[in-house]
């Protein structure tokens, strides 16, 4: 038996003077593809272009317009991201989508660092580690292990609990490419 997987990639392009209609069109395309029987919809994640600048936010919206189709990122450039904060966003998206998320990432310094580095980093971006170790930190966060020593607690006036990535999406770290 031959397994087939039919998916597509969209940049979610839009006219700079009307981003909403272009993004709505991309959401409608994903819902239509699901109705046609496509197995996956992947979005092209880009910065400083009239397209999807936050795959997690866009796919969270797509997850609410679909029920079955796999949702993927191609690719999130980790040079623009904090690995822990991105893990929080991706885990929340995976929970909202019912475990349908596939995550593509790239390592290395952010493209356009000369233009946006001062907006991204507290300090000189040339002194930041953009190696594949950044991917390792993202994977570590996605595993959702408790943080701190066994007695460490965080919480609020109502409850206390062990600190860890919330919400935790078991299995998401295995769907990172």
C-alpha positions in Angstrom: 0.0 0.0 0.0 1.4 3.3 -1.0 0.8 6.2 1.4 0.2 9.6 -0.1 0.2 12.9 1.6 -1.1 15.9 -0.3 -0.2 19.3 1.1 0.4 22.8 -0.1 2.4 25.9 0.9 1.1 29.5 0.9 2.9 32.7 1.7 -0.4 34.4 2.7 0.5 37.3 0.5 -1.6 40.5 0.6 -1.6 44.0 -0.7 0.2 46.3 1.8 -2.8 48.6 1.9 -5.3 45.8 2.6 -3.7 43.0 4.7 -7.0 41.7 6.1 -8.5 40.6 2.8 -5.4 38.8 1.8 -5.1 37.0 5.1 -8.8 36.1 5.0 -8.3 34.7 1.5 -5.4 32.5 2.9 -7.7 31.3 5.7 -10.4 30.5 3.2 -7.9 28.7 1.0 -6.9 26.4 3.9 -10.5 25.7 4.8 -11.3 25.0 1.1 -8.2 22.7 0.8 -9.5 20.7 3.8 -12.9 20.4 2.2 -11.2 19.1 -1.0 -9.4 16.4 1.1 -5.9 17.9 1.3 -3.8 16.5 4.1 -1.7 19.5 5.0 -1.5 23.3 4.7 1.8 25.0 5.3 2.5 28.7 5.6 5.6 30.5 4.6 6.8 32.6 7.5 8.5 35.8 6.4 9.4 39.2 8.0 9.3 42.6 6.4 7.2 41.3 3.5 3.4 41.6 2.9 2.7 38.1 4.0 2.5 35.9 7.1 4.9 37.4 9.7 3.7 35.2 12.6 3.0 31.6 11.6 1.8 30.7 15.1 -0.8 33.5 15.2 -2.0 32.9 11.7 -2.3 29.1 12.1 -4.2 29.6 15.4 -6.8 31.4 13.3 -6.7 28.6 10.7 -7.1 26.0 13.4 -10.4 27.5 14.3 -11.6 27.3 10.6 -10.6 23.7 10.1 -10.9 20.4 12.0 -8.6 17.8 10.2 -6.0 19.3 8.0 -2.4 19.3 9.3 -1.0 22.8 9.8 2.7 23.5 9.3 5.2 26.3 9.4 7.8 26.6 6.6 10.0 27.9 8.2 10.2 30.0 11.4 13.5 31.7 11.5 14.7 31.3 15.1 17.1 34.2 14.9 14.0 36.4 15.4 12.6 34.4 18.2 13.1 33.7 21.9 13.1 29.8 22.1 11.0 29.7 25.3 8.4 32.3 24.1 8.1 30.6 20.8 7.6 27.2 22.5 4.7 28.8 24.5 3.1 30.1 21.3 3.6 26.8 19.4 2.3 24.7 22.3 -0.8 26.8 22.6 -1.4 26.5 18.9 -0.9 22.7 19.0 -3.5 22.4 21.8 -5.9 24.7 19.9 -5.5 22.6 16.8 -6.0 19.3 18.5 -2.4 18.2 17.8 -2.3 19.0 14.1 0.8 21.2 14.1 4.1 20.5 12.2 6.9 23.0 12.9 9.7 23.8 10.5 12.5 26.0 11.9 15.8 27.4 10.7 18.9 28.4 12.7 21.3 31.2 12.0 21.3 35.0 12.5 18.1 36.8 11.4 18.0 38.1 7.9 17.7 41.9 8.0 19.5 42.0 11.4 21.1 45.2 10.2 17.6 46.8 9.9 15.8 45.3 12.8 18.4 44.1 15.3 18.0 47.1 17.5 14.3 46.3 17.7 14.8 42.6 18.6 17.7 42.5 21.0 18.9 44.2 24.1 22.5 44.6 23.0 24.7 43.7 20.0 23.1 41.0 17.8 26.5 39.9 16.7 27.2 38.6 20.2 24.1 36.3 20.3 24.3 32.6 19.7 22.2 31.9 16.6 23.6 28.3 16.2 21.7 25.1 16.2 21.9 25.2 20.0 19.0 27.7 19.7 16.9 24.8 18.2 18.0 22.6 21.1 16.6 25.2 23.5 13.3 25.3 21.7 13.1 21.4 21.8 14.0 21.5 25.5 11.2 23.9 26.2 8.7 21.9 24.1 9.4 18.8 26.2 7.7 20.6 29.1 9.9 19.3 31.9 9.4 21.1 35.2 11.8 24.0 35.8 13.8 24.7 38.8 14.5 22.2 41.7 11.8 19.8 42.9 10.6 22.3 45.5 10.2 25.3 43.1 6.6 26.6 43.0 5.0 29.4 41.1 1.4 30.5 41.0 -1.0 33.1 42.2 -3.4 33.8 45.1 -5.5 30.8 44.1 -3.0 28.0 43.4 0.7 26.9 43.4 2.3 24.5 41.0 5.6 23.3 39.5 6.7 25.7 36.8 6.8 24.3 33.3 5.8 25.3 29.8 2.0 25.9 29.7 0.1 24.6 28.0 2.2 21.5 27.4 1.5 19.8 24.1 2.9 16.3 24.4 4.5 15.1 21.2 5.0 18.5 19.7 8.8 18.3 20.1 8.7 15.2 17.8 7.0 17.3 15.1 9.7 19.8 14.8 11.7 19.9 11.6 
